[in-house]
């Protein structure tokens, strides 16, 4: 696999390297998608049994979201754009919903609790969408590998700010959005995978699979990559439970720029730690992400970097 390298600037350097109810479901009130506009036509178009509207090219790769959900149709500078990024909110919500990944957890995973958030922006030429998923785990359990030589990198900690970003190209011929690449975070590093190196559980070049390392939550494109990943190769994946990440329609982080465009920033827990008063600030670039924990840290590695570093560096 060909690899390339980028370095996030900022207080905490982040390396990018190219190359049913489930116990693993996220916590909090899962919102039924309500997009604030008439949905009948769009939803009918996505239903293959619905007469009158249809996918114009059902054999083509990618995901059809409706005849109006195109690169041109989603561009706006006027209405339906609370975060003022030139991307219609309705389109952002659809893309975040339909490209949310399938998370493949180990059957022994014990710390999958999380409260995920997301953001969407245009690529530079406004023909592709960038979709960021902040998984926001409550805790990292550390490495179970025998002989892990570094307390600094093998110990667990409260809060775990792992994430992925999906690039979805729009094809004007098929009118499908197609995964072009994914950036998967791995303990601060982010590996860039071309679509040919990703696994797609549904349609070709639709939503991708993510192999999640046992209780450490680094993200990989395959079981093999996971078992040979992490510091000193001490990550491990033995897929046992797969869960499609939930879509919380009201958890759009928005974009940087001003308090009004950051649709979500400092938020309380709506899951495990609801009512404890602890805020987590997703746009912060100082401090650390603590997973809404207020307890004293009894085991810790380096402070867990806040989400502001990848969000700003990736252009949100």
C-alpha positions in Angstrom: 0.0 0.0 0.0 1.4 3.4 -0.9 1.6 5.8 2.1 2.1 9.5 2.3 2.6 11.7 5.4 1.2 14.9 6.8 1.8 16.6 10.1 -0.9 18.5 11.9 0.4 21.8 13.2 -0.6 23.2 16.6 0.0 22.6 20.3 -0.4 18.9 19.9 1.1 17.5 16.7 -1.0 14.9 15.0 0.5 12.7 12.3 -1.4 11.7 9.3 -0.1 8.7 7.5 -1.6 7.8 4.1 -1.4 4.5 3.3 -31.2 -4.4 17.5 -29.8 -2.7 20.6 -26.1 -3.5 20.8 -23.8 -3.1 23.8 -21.6 -1.2 21.4 -24.2 1.3 20.4 -23.5 5.0 21.4 -25.2 6.4 24.4 -27.6 9.3 24.7 -31.0 10.0 23.2 -30.9 8.8 19.6 -32.9 11.3 17.6 -35.3 10.2 14.9 -34.1 12.2 11.8 -36.3 15.2 11.3 -34.8 17.5 8.7 -37.3 20.3 8.8 -38.4 20.0 5.2 -40.8 17.9 3.2 -39.1 14.6 2.7 -41.6 12.6 0.7 -39.9 12.9 -2.7 -36.4 12.3 -1.4 -37.3 9.3 0.7 -39.4 7.9 -2.1 -36.4 8.1 -4.4 -34.3 6.1 -2.0 -36.9 3.4 -1.8 -36.5 0.9 -4.7 -40.1 -0.2 -4.2 -41.5 3.3 -4.5 -43.2 4.1 -7.9 -42.6 7.4 -9.6 -39.0 8.1 -8.5 -36.0 5.9 -8.9 -32.3 5.6 -8.8 -31.2 6.5 -12.3 -28.3 4.0 -12.2 -28.9 1.4 -9.5 -25.9 -0.7 -10.6 -23.4 2.1 -10.2 -21.2 2.3 -7.1 -22.0 4.7 -4.4 -25.2 5.9 -2.7 -28.1 7.7 -4.4 -29.6 10.3 -2.1 -32.2 11.8 -4.5 -32.2 13.7 -7.7 -31.9 17.0 -5.9 -29.1 15.9 -3.6 -26.3 16.8 -6.0 -23.1 18.9 -5.7 -24.9 21.8 -7.4 -28.2 21.2 -5.5 -26.4 21.1 -2.1 -24.4 24.3 -2.7 -25.9 27.5 -1.1 -25.0 30.9 0.1 -28.5 31.9 1.1 -30.9 29.6 3.0 -30.8 26.3 5.0 -27.2 26.9 6.1 -27.0 27.5 9.8 -23.2 27.1 9.9 -22.7 29.4 6.8 -20.4 27.0 5.1 -22.1 27.0 1.7 -23.4 23.5 2.2 -27.2 23.0 2.7 -27.9 21.7 6.2 -30.4 19.1 4.7 -27.7 17.7 2.5 -25.1 17.6 5.4 -27.5 15.6 7.5 -28.3 13.1 4.7 -24.6 12.6 3.9 -23.7 12.1 7.6 -26.5 9.6 8.0 -25.9 7.5 4.9 -22.1 7.4 5.1 -21.8 6.6 8.8 -19.5 3.7 9.1 -20.0 0.1 10.3 -17.8 -0.2 13.4 -16.4 -3.7 13.9 -15.6 -4.2 17.6 -13.9 -7.1 19.2 -16.2 -9.5 21.0 -14.2 -8.7 24.1 -14.7 -5.0 23.9 -15.8 -3.5 27.2 -15.4 0.2 26.7 -17.4 1.1 23.6 -19.5 3.7 25.4 -19.5 7.0 23.4 -21.4 10.1 22.4 -20.6 10.7 18.7 -20.8 14.1 16.9 -20.2 14.9 13.2 -19.4 17.7 10.8 -19.6 18.1 7.0 -17.8 20.5 4.7 -17.1 20.9 1.0 -13.8 19.8 -0.5 -11.9 22.7 -2.2 -13.7 22.4 -5.6 -17.2 21.8 -4.1 -17.6 18.5 -6.0 -16.9 16.3 -3.0 -18.1 16.2 0.6 -15.8 15.7 3.7 -17.7 14.0 6.5 -16.1 14.0 10.0 -17.2 11.6 12.7 -16.0 12.3 16.2 -16.7 9.1 18.2 -16.1 10.7 21.6 -15.5 7.6 23.7 -15.8 7.8 27.5 -12.7 5.8 28.2 -9.7 4.0 26.8 -8.8 0.8 28.5 -5.2 0.5 27.6 -3.5 -2.4 25.8 -4.0 -6.0 26.8 -0.9 -7.1 25.0 1.6 -9.0 27.1 4.9 -7.2 27.5 3.7 -3.8 26.2 6.9 -1.9 27.0 5.6 1.7 27.5 3.3 2.8 30.3 3.0 6.1 28.5 1.5 4.5 25.4 0.0 1.3 26.8 -2.0 2.6 29.8 -5.6 3.6 29.6 -7.2 7.0 30.3 -10.5 8.8 30.6 -11.8 10.2 27.3 -10.7 8.9 23.9 -10.8 11.4 21.0 -10.7 9.0 18.0 -12.3 10.0 14.7 -12.6 9.3 11.0 -13.1 11.5 8.0 -14.8 10.2 4.8 -14.4 11.9 1.4 -17.5 11.4 -0.8 -17.2 12.4 -4.4 -20.3 13.2 -6.4 -20.7 11.6 -9.8 -23.0 13.7 -12.0 -23.7 10.8 -14.4 -25.0 8.3 -11.9 -26.0 11.0 -9.4 -24.4 8.9 -6.7 -22.1 10.0 -3.9 -19.1 7.6 -3.6 -16.4 7.1 -1.0 -13.1 8.3 -2.4 -10.9 8.0 0.6 -11.0 7.7 4.4 -8.7 9.1 7.1 -8.8 6.8 10.2 -7.3 8.1 13.4 -5.0 5.8 15.3 -3.9 7.1 18.7 -3.4 10.6 17.3 -2.0 9.5 13.9 -4.4 9.4 11.0 -3.9 6.9 8.1 -5.2 7.9 4.7 -6.8 4.9 2.9 -7.9 5.1 -0.8 -11.3 3.6 -1.5 -9.6 0.5 -3.0 -8.1 -0.2 0.4 -11.4 0.0 2.3 -14.1 -2.5 2.9 -17.7 -1.7 2.0 -20.4 -3.7 3.8 -23.2 -2.4 1.7 -22.9 -0.9 -1.8 -19.5 -0.6 -3.5 -18.0 2.7 -2.4 -20.9 3.3 -0.1 -20.3 3.5 3.7 -17.1 1.9 4.9 -16.2 -0.6 7.6 -13.9 0.4 10.5 -12.0 -2.2 12.5 -11.8 -0.8 16.1 -8.9 -2.0 18.2 -9.8 -3.7 21.5 -10.6 -1.1 24.2 -8.1 1.3 22.6 -10.4 2.4 19.7 -7.9 3.1 17.0 -9.5 2.7 13.6 -8.2 0.4 10.8 -9.2 -0.7 7.3 -8.8 -4.4 8.1 -8.3 -7.0 10.8 -4.7 -7.5 9.6 -3.9 -3.8 9.7 -5.2 -3.6 13.3 -3.3 -6.6 14.5 -0.1 -5.1 13.1 -0.9 -1.5 14.3 -0.5 0.7 17.3 2.6 1.5 19.2 4.9 -1.5 19.1 2.2 -3.4 17.1 0.2 -3.9 20.3 -3.3 -3.1 18.9 -5.5 -6.1 18.3 -8.8 -6.7 16.6 -10.9 -9.9 16.7 -14.1 -8.7 15.2 -17.1 -10.1 17.1 -19.8 -7.3 17.1 -20.5 -5.0 14.3 -22.7 -1.9 14.7 -23.6 0.8 12.3 -22.8 4.1 14.0 -26.0 5.9 15.0 -27.0 9.2 13.4 -27.9 12.0 15.8 -29.3 14.7 13.6 -28.8 17.4 16.2 -25.1 16.8 16.7 -23.7 18.7 13.8 -20.6 20.5 15.0 -20.9 23.1 12.2 -17.8 25.0 11.2 -15.1 27.2 12.7 -15.2 30.9 12.4 -17.5 32.2 15.1 -19.7 31.1 18.0 -22.7 31.2 15.6 -21.2 28.9 13.0 -20.0 26.4 15.7 -23.4 24.7 16.0 -22.1 22.5 18.8 -19.1 23.3 21.0 -19.1 22.9 24.7 -21.8 20.3 25.5 -23.1 18.3 28.4 -23.4 14.5 28.3 -26.8 13.2 27.3 -25.7 9.6 28.0 -23.8 7.9 30.8 -22.8 11.1 32.5 -26.0 13.1 32.0 -26.5 15.5 34.9 -23.0 15.6 36.1 -22.4 19.2 34.8 -19.1 18.3 33.0 -18.7 20.0 29.6 -16.6 18.7 26.7 -15.6 21.4 24.2 -15.2 19.9 20.7 -13.6 23.0 19.2 -11.0 23.4 21.9 -7.3 23.3 21.0 -6.0 23.4 24.6 -6.7 21.2 27.5 -7.9 17.6 26.9 -10.9 15.6 26.0 -12.0 13.7 29.2 -15.1 11.9 27.9 -17.3 13.8 30.4 -15.6 12.1 33.3 -15.3 14.0 36.5 -13.5 11.3 38.5 -9.8 11.6 39.4 -7.6 9.9 36.8 -6.2 6.8 38.4 -4.3 5.6 35.3 -3.2 7.8 32.5 -1.0 8.2 29.5 -0.4 11.6 27.7 -3.3 14.0 28.0 -6.0 13.1 25.4 -5.9 15.7 22.6 -9.1 17.7 22.1 -11.0 17.4 18.8 -10.1 21.0 17.9 -6.8 19.9 16.4 -8.1 17.6 13.7 -11.2 19.8 13.1 -9.1 22.9 12.4 -6.3 21.2 10.5 -8.8 19.4 8.2 -10.5 22.7 7.4 -13.8 22.5 9.3 
